[in-house]
Amino acid sequence: MSDIETQITDVKALRRDIDAITQRVKALPGSRETALVVTKLQEATMWAGMELKRIGEANPGFVPNPYPNSKDPSTTIIDRTADGLKL
């Protein structure tokens, strides 16, 4: 496995793990504090996604765009999250 592939799989695993923790926190009794924990975990997931974007942009053609319809205003298609997270 190349260094790029290792980086990608590591970041994807991190996003999966953060999402699993997010789901555990959501199962707790609701409070302002647990809502903030969920928000911060969602932010962490987003920043890890931005790292995937950075890796993709640094290696053009290596990683296909998982959201091909995201910038096309002529379509009403909304692509699902590429890694199936529940967020």
Secondary structure as UniProt FT lines:
FT   HELIX           3..26
FT   HELIX           32..58
FT   TURN            60..62
FT   TURN            68..71
FT   TURN            73..74
FT   TURN            82..83
//
